[in-house]
Amino acid sequence: MATRLREDKAMGIQAIAPDLIEERVDGVWLIGGRRKSDGRIVFPLPSGVARAQYEPERLSREGTLWSFTVQRFRPKTPPYAGADDDKTFKPFALGYVELPGQVIVETRIEADDVSQLRIGMKMGLSTAAFPHRGGEPVVTYVFRPIEQAQ
């Protein structure tokens, strides 16, 4: 199974990290790992020496909001990589989405209105542009309330 997001030559888009997400005709999938010894699922898929102990596994694209917080002020740089400044900064949510029977994933949560987020609400996997420090555009995974997921 190919576990890297296919590079779109026309747009120059690539994933933020290898073996994290997979783009397929039926959508984008997170790639986790199923440990060979006991079937435990992890995310992300381990790399290096530990990688041999896991089989790649596509994770569910839908889950429920397990926990979250809202970042209401612009983080200091670095490591914050936003293209905004103190005047243009918009609050954003970070949290955990439980993928049933698999794993709980730490993620950025994109919502039209963060005040509408509620624990237990249905969430769907999507992608978003991420400002890469090298100047090359990359995408990362995000979760959105299911009615906003694309």
Protein Blocks (a to p, Z undefined) as FASTA:
>chain_A
ZZbdcddfknopacfbghkbccdfkbccddddddfklopacddddehjllmmpccddddf
bdcdfbdcddfbdcdddfbfcfbdfklpccddddddddehiaccddddddfblklpcghi
acdddddddddfklpacdddddddfklpZZ
